[in-house]
């Protein structure tokens, strides 16, 4: 999905002016500290609340509910606290993390088109393989709760790593360095989830993080082109949501 979005962005030659800061290196260092605190919080929370019984075997039909969405929302707000505090102290508004009119229509259009194309493709493929998912399943309460849950996850991660960290690293240290560093950092932030959330061993979890880097870079590329964090949020949300079904 992120690959398709990137191809469309290049094909339509979409390139919004980059978000800039008066003191880019200072902003980058503050962003590194804020996201480092966020990463430490993720690691600490997941370690403390790791399941003693191992990985859950519940299906999505029973594992997603309103309570889980609320819990995810609270967790997301806690994790966003370092970023929100840094923005407040630096007196920076939503535009500094990619919530702005510039690039909004391009970000929405590209991400929604990519999501729809991938959804239809996966649905047709599953039907041909004899595992047709009835369309009303996607509108069931459990699937809606799953979608809301993924919205919170996508919003939290993309605002923190793409809208906040990547914009500042790219402005301070250049496009290749800032883009790759933010993408790799975001990928390896999933290590605690793979270790304690999914119960994987260290080597398998590390391979999983490495495999996530290309996807992370592609979504980061959408942010680079559109300079609007809405696109990455929508892509991230749909990517996670579709994995629930396919």
C-alpha positions as CSV (number, residue, x, y, z in Angstrom):
1,X,0.0,0.0,0.0
2,X,2.8,2.4,0.9
3,X,4.7,1.4,-2.3
4,X,1.6,2.1,-4.4
5,X,1.2,5.5,-2.7
6,X,4.9,6.3,-3.4
7,X,4.5,5.3,-7.1
8,X,1.4,7.6,-7.4
9,X,3.2,10.5,-5.7
10,X,6.2,10.2,-8.1
11,X,3.9,9.7,-11.1
12,X,1.8,12.8,-10.4
13,X,5.0,14.7,-9.5
14,X,3.6,15.8,-6.1
15,X,6.2,17.6,-4.0
16,X,5.2,20.1,-1.4
17,X,7.8,22.6,0.1
18,X,9.4,21.1,3.1
19,X,8.6,22.2,6.7
20,X,11.4,24.4,8.0
21,X,12.6,25.6,11.4
22,X,14.6,28.6,12.5
23,X,17.0,26.5,14.5
24,X,16.9,23.1,12.8
25,X,19.7,21.4,14.8
26,X,18.3,22.6,18.1
27,X,14.8,21.4,17.1
28,X,16.3,18.0,15.9
29,X,18.0,17.4,19.3
30,X,14.9,18.3,21.2
31,X,12.9,15.9,19.0
32,X,15.5,13.1,19.6
33,X,15.2,13.6,23.3
34,X,11.4,13.6,23.2
35,X,11.1,10.5,21.0
36,X,13.7,8.8,23.1
37,X,11.6,9.3,26.2
38,X,8.6,8.0,24.2
39,X,10.5,4.9,23.2
40,X,11.6,4.3,26.8
41,X,8.0,4.6,27.9
42,X,6.8,2.1,25.3
43,X,9.5,-0.3,26.4
44,X,8.7,0.1,30.1
45,X,5.0,-0.2,29.7
46,X,5.1,-3.3,27.5
47,X,7.6,-4.9,29.8
48,X,5.5,-4.3,32.9
49,X,2.3,-5.4,31.3
50,X,3.5,-8.3,29.2
51,X,1.2,-11.2,29.3
52,X,2.2,-14.1,31.6
53,X,0.1,-16.5,29.6
54,X,1.8,-15.8,26.3
55,X,0.3,-14.6,23.0
56,X,-3.5,-14.2,22.8
57,X,-5.2,-16.7,20.5
58,X,-8.4,-14.7,20.3
59,X,-9.8,-13.9,16.8
60,X,-10.4,-10.3,15.9
61,X,-14.2,-10.9,16.3
62,X,-13.7,-11.2,20.1
63,X,-10.5,-9.3,20.7
64,X,-11.6,-5.8,19.5
65,X,-14.1,-4.0,21.6
66,X,-14.9,-0.5,22.9
67,X,-12.8,-1.1,26.1
68,X,-9.7,-1.9,24.0
69,X,-10.2,1.2,21.9
70,X,-10.4,3.4,25.1
71,X,-7.4,1.7,26.6
72,X,-5.4,2.3,23.4
73,X,-6.5,5.9,23.3
74,X,-5.3,6.5,26.9
75,X,-2.0,4.7,26.1
76,X,-1.6,6.8,23.0
77,X,-2.1,10.0,24.8
78,X,0.4,9.0,27.5
79,X,3.0,8.2,24.8
80,X,2.4,11.5,22.9
81,X,3.0,13.5,26.1
82,X,6.7,14.1,25.5
83,X,6.0,15.3,22.0
84,X,3.1,17.5,23.1
85,X,5.2,19.0,25.9
86,X,8.1,19.7,23.6
87,X,5.7,21.4,21.1
88,X,4.2,23.5,23.9
89,X,7.6,24.6,25.2
90,X,8.8,25.5,21.8
91,X,5.5,27.2,21.0
92,X,5.0,25.2,17.8
93,X,1.6,24.6,16.4
94,X,0.0,21.7,14.5
95,X,1.5,22.9,11.2
96,X,5.0,22.1,12.5
97,X,4.1,18.4,12.6
98,X,2.3,18.3,9.3
99,X,-1.3,19.2,10.2
100,X,-1.8,21.9,7.6
101,X,-3.7,22.7,4.4
102,X,-0.7,22.4,2.2
103,X,-0.6,18.9,0.7
104,X,-3.8,17.8,2.5
105,X,-5.8,16.9,-0.6
106,X,-2.8,15.1,-2.2
107,X,-2.1,13.2,1.0
108,X,-5.8,12.1,1.4
109,X,-6.3,11.2,-2.2
110,X,-3.1,9.2,-2.6
111,X,-3.6,7.3,0.7
112,X,-7.3,6.6,0.2
113,X,-6.8,5.4,-3.4
114,X,-3.9,3.2,-2.4
115,X,-5.9,1.7,0.5
116,X,-9.0,1.0,-1.7
117,X,-6.9,-0.6,-4.5
118,X,-5.1,-2.9,-2.0
119,X,-8.3,-3.7,-0.2
120,X,-10.1,-4.7,-3.4
121,X,-7.1,-6.7,-4.6
122,X,-6.8,-8.6,-1.3
123,X,-10.5,-9.3,-1.2
124,X,-10.5,-10.7,-4.7
125,X,-7.4,-12.8,-4.0
126,X,-8.9,-14.2,-0.9
127,X,-12.1,-15.1,-2.8
128,X,-10.1,-16.9,-5.5
129,X,-8.3,-18.9,-2.7
130,X,-11.6,-20.0,-1.3
131,X,-11.6,-17.7,1.7
132,X,-14.2,-15.1,0.7
133,X,-14.9,-12.6,3.4
134,X,-18.4,-11.4,3.3
135,X,-18.5,-7.6,2.9
136,X,-20.8,-7.1,5.9
137,X,-18.0,-8.5,8.1
138,X,-16.0,-5.3,7.5
139,X,-19.0,-3.3,8.9
140,X,-19.5,-5.5,12.0
141,X,-19.0,-3.8,15.4
142,X,-15.8,-5.8,16.0
143,X,-14.3,-4.6,12.7
144,X,-15.3,-1.0,13.4
145,X,-13.6,-1.2,16.8
146,X,-10.6,-2.7,15.1
147,X,-10.5,0.2,12.7
148,X,-10.8,2.8,15.6
149,X,-8.0,1.0,17.4
150,X,-5.8,1.2,14.4
151,X,-6.6,4.9,13.9
152,X,-5.3,5.6,17.4
153,X,-2.1,3.5,16.8
154,X,-1.5,5.1,13.4
155,X,-2.1,8.6,14.7
156,X,0.2,8.1,17.7
157,X,3.1,6.6,15.8
158,X,2.9,8.8,12.7
159,X,2.6,12.1,14.6
160,X,5.5,11.1,16.8
161,X,7.9,9.7,14.2
162,X,6.8,11.2,10.9
163,X,5.2,14.5,11.7
164,X,7.5,15.4,14.6
165,X,10.8,13.5,14.4
166,X,11.3,13.1,10.7
167,X,10.5,16.7,9.7
168,X,13.1,18.0,12.2
169,X,15.8,15.4,11.4
170,X,15.5,16.1,7.7
171,X,15.7,19.9,8.2
172,X,18.8,19.6,10.4
173,X,20.7,16.7,8.8
174,X,19.5,16.4,5.3
175,X,17.0,14.2,3.5
176,X,18.7,10.8,3.4
177,X,20.0,10.9,7.0
178,X,16.8,12.2,8.6
179,X,14.5,10.0,6.5
180,X,16.4,6.8,7.1
181,X,17.1,7.5,10.8
182,X,13.4,8.3,11.6
183,X,12.2,5.2,9.6
184,X,14.7,2.8,11.2
185,X,13.9,4.2,14.7
186,X,10.2,3.8,14.2
187,X,10.7,0.2,12.9
188,X,12.8,-0.8,16.0
189,X,10.4,0.8,18.4
190,X,8.2,-2.3,17.6
191,X,10.9,-4.6,19.1
192,X,9.2,-4.6,22.6
193,X,5.9,-5.4,21.0
194,X,7.3,-8.3,19.1
195,X,9.2,-9.6,22.2
196,X,6.6,-9.2,24.9
197,X,3.4,-8.6,23.0
198,X,3.7,-11.4,20.5
199,X,6.2,-13.6,22.4
200,X,8.9,-13.9,19.7
201,X,12.5,-14.7,20.5
202,X,15.1,-11.9,20.2
203,X,16.5,-13.0,16.8
204,X,13.1,-13.4,15.2
205,X,12.0,-10.0,16.6
206,X,15.0,-8.3,15.3
207,X,14.4,-9.7,11.8
208,X,10.8,-8.5,12.1
209,X,12.0,-5.0,12.8
210,X,14.5,-5.1,9.9
211,X,11.7,-6.2,7.6
212,X,9.6,-3.3,8.7
213,X,12.2,-0.7,7.7
214,X,11.4,-0.6,4.0
215,X,7.7,-0.1,4.7
216,X,8.5,2.6,7.2
217,X,10.7,4.3,4.7
218,X,7.9,4.2,2.1
219,X,5.4,5.8,4.5
220,X,8.1,8.3,5.4
221,X,8.5,9.1,1.6
222,X,4.8,10.0,1.5
223,X,5.5,12.5,4.3
224,X,8.5,13.8,2.4
225,X,6.4,14.4,-0.7
226,X,3.2,15.7,0.8
227,X,4.6,17.4,3.9
228,X,1.3,16.5,5.5
229,X,1.0,13.8,8.2
230,X,-2.6,12.9,7.4
231,X,-1.4,10.7,4.5
232,X,0.9,8.6,6.6
233,X,-1.7,8.3,9.3
234,X,-4.3,7.0,6.8
235,X,-1.8,4.6,5.2
236,X,-0.7,3.3,8.6
237,X,-4.3,2.8,9.8
238,X,-5.4,0.9,6.7
239,X,-2.3,-1.2,6.6
240,X,-2.8,-2.4,10.2
241,X,-6.6,-2.8,9.7
242,X,-6.3,-4.9,6.6
243,X,-3.9,-7.3,8.4
244,X,-6.7,-8.1,10.8
245,X,-8.7,-9.7,7.9
246,X,-6.0,-10.8,5.5
